[in-house]
Amino acid sequence: MVRRATIVSATVLSAGLVLAGCGSGDDAGTGDGGDGPVTLTFQSLAFQPESIAANQQIIEQWNADNPDIQVEYLQGDWASVQDQLVTAFEGGTAPDLIHYESSYLQDFADRGWILDITDMVSSELRDDILGGAWEAVTFDDAVYAVPFLLDAQVIFANKTLLDAAGIPVPAPDDPWTWDEFAETSKQLTDADTFGVAWTLKDPANRMLNLALNFGGGFFEESDGASTVVFGDGEKEAFQRIYDQLYVDKSAATDAIGMGGSDPLPGFFAGQYAMLPKGIWFRQQIIDQAPEGFEWVTIPALKGDSQAQAAAPQTISIAAESEHPEEAMAFLEYMLNPENQALLAKGDWMIPASSAAAQDPILTETPDWPVAAASGEFLEQAPFQRVRGYEEWKNKVANPSIEEYFANSISLDELGTRLTEDGNEILERYNR
């Protein structure tokens, strides 16, 4: 794998050599005014051991091949990164290169904290990455990051329970409809097993994704101002999951407040037959499954469509970086197809690179055809363009949706909160 990671396109290699020459000026050192190498800081949010190792392997190879441009690895944390980055930007101490997620970038771009790299991205990189992924990092025709890892909501199932019930596994080109999924959930439910466990802790992003299956966009824009809407398209996925919980009783209510890997013990024990999660969750199952446990990945459900939001993980360059050209050279290297495949394997996600998706190190992973097909229906969602979305999500959407699924408020009350309380927040951003 080290050998594969050292393959660099002629364009990027040439850029690296030219930039290495730029590092000999008085201002090109590590900040002490010397003639040493340019030092870039890269903050990664990788958390799985294989992913951390992949990031560090790529950096080590770059450093060995580019003595005049050295990259220092910094470990970030998804749980605290938002506050940490805001503090760093405001204090002028942000890393040169920042790993994050596309839905947070609009605010950073508006504040001038991250660099517009539109004219810095090579044609090779631009053409290799999926168009929907680029759309997610483009604001007012300016590109503020390179997207590289994509997720999609799929369903994991206990294959032994499926086989016992005579239920075949759907193929990526013939996915279950939501109606078929509801019937299957009821079929798999008995005194010992719930058909499905919906883990709905902090559920806003997930529900806005699933609403796209029925054309639900949640936000409308007029004259540059966004407002929240909650019509039939937005309601559909909510009602269907609610019916599984409280009408069909095929979904486990004890899983509602769970997140992360919380439901895995119940999944392994046969208490839950199916588990909707992101495609990356394959790694968690593989790591924690007891010996002999058989599981399978079921493709994303289809309503009017299988559409989901392309909300890729991204890497941006801080606007305050003293070495943006050098940072871009490293970024092009880090996210070339070979390295994207390495990073995608480490996180068990879908690479934004079309070439990387064909790499044998990915095609040989469990249920890769389902993962690869999931990248085809990812698209830009309305919420990805809404200023104030993060505040709306955290203050209004997450707590209100949790109350709805706990059967504490009605669907109409949920809609009132999302729209009326939500629009009060958005009005501040629309001025």
PyMOL commands that set and color helices and strands:
alter all, ss='L'
color gray80, all
select helices_A, chain A and resi 2-5+10-22+49-65+81-91+102-110+123-128+131-135+159-164+178-187+204-214+232-246+253-255+264-268+279-288+324-334+337-347+356-358+360-363+368-377+382-385+389-405+411-430
alter helices_A, ss='H'
color red, helices_A
select strands_A, chain A and resi 38-44+69-75+97-101+138-139+142-143+146-150+153-158+194-196+219-222+225-228+272-278+295-298+308-309+313-317+350-351+378-379
alter strands_A, ss='S'
color yellow, strands_A
deselect
rebuild
show_as cartoon
